[in-house]
Amino acid sequence: MDFKLIELGSDEFAYRLEEEGQTKAEITWTELANVMVIEHTFVDESMRNQGLAKKLLDRAADYARENSFKMEPVCSYAVTAFDRYKEYDDVKI
């Protein structure tokens, strides 16, 4: 999957998957100093049950590692994933 990094403005960013001009999946965050506050994860109903939300979170975690950021999950999916998967321990606040 080719997730596109989008700058939304005011220190807000997203990784987004688009098809035919439609947003099919995205994860959004706000950067505060060296912390990415993960605010929203969305996967279109037509693309659910394919692991896209986890792939988006994985890509955001890679971005955090590449930029020496930590992550603070706020959206319910990210909170659950941070509790469930140990692979995010290095980027947790």
N, C-alpha and C positions, 0 to 999 in steps of 0.2 A: 504494500500500500504506500502510496506517495502522499504523505501528509505535508501540507504547505504551511510554513510559518507565516503568520499574518500579524502585522503590527496594528492593533486596534486604536492606539493613541493613549496618552496619559499613563504610560507604563503598563498598558494592558496588551496582552498577546494571546495568540491562539495557534494551535495546530489544527488544520481543517482538511477534511476530505470533501472535495466537491465533484459532482457529476452533472454535466449539462447545466451549469450555473446554479445548481441547488446544493446547499450544505447537507451532506449525508452524515457527517460525524465531526465532532470537534471537542477540544478541551481548551478551556480558557483560564488565564491566570493574570494576576497583577504582580509586578515586581516591586517589592519594597526593600530597599537596600540590597541585601544579598539573599532575600527570601522570595520564593515564588508562592503566592497564595493561590492554590488551585480552587477556583470558584465554581466551575461548571463543566460537566461532561455530558455530551449529547450524542446519541446514535439514532438515526432515523429508523423507524419501525421496520422498514423494508430490509435493513441491514443488521438487525439484532441477531444475537446468538451466534456471532462469528468471531467473538473475541476482540472486536474493534475498540471498545472502551479501554481494555487492558493495553492494547497496542498503542493507543493514544497516550495513556499514562506512562507507558514504557518510554515513548519518544520524549515526553516532557521530562522524565527523570534523566534521560540521556542529556537533554539540553541543560538541566540543572548541573549535572556532573561536568559537562564541557565548560560551563561558566562559573564553576565553584559556588553554586547556589545551594541553599537548602530549600525544602518544600514544606509548606503547611497546608494539609488537606482541609478544605472547608465543605466542598460538595460531598454528598452522601456516598457516591461511588468511590471517590478517592479515599475517604475516611475508612471505608470497609476494606478497600484494597491494601491500604497501609497496615491495617490490623492483620490481614490474611497472609500477605506475602512478605517474607523477610528480605527480598531483593531490594526493597526500598529503604532499608535501615540506614544506609550510608547517606541518604539525602533527607531523612526525617529531621525535624527540629528537635 
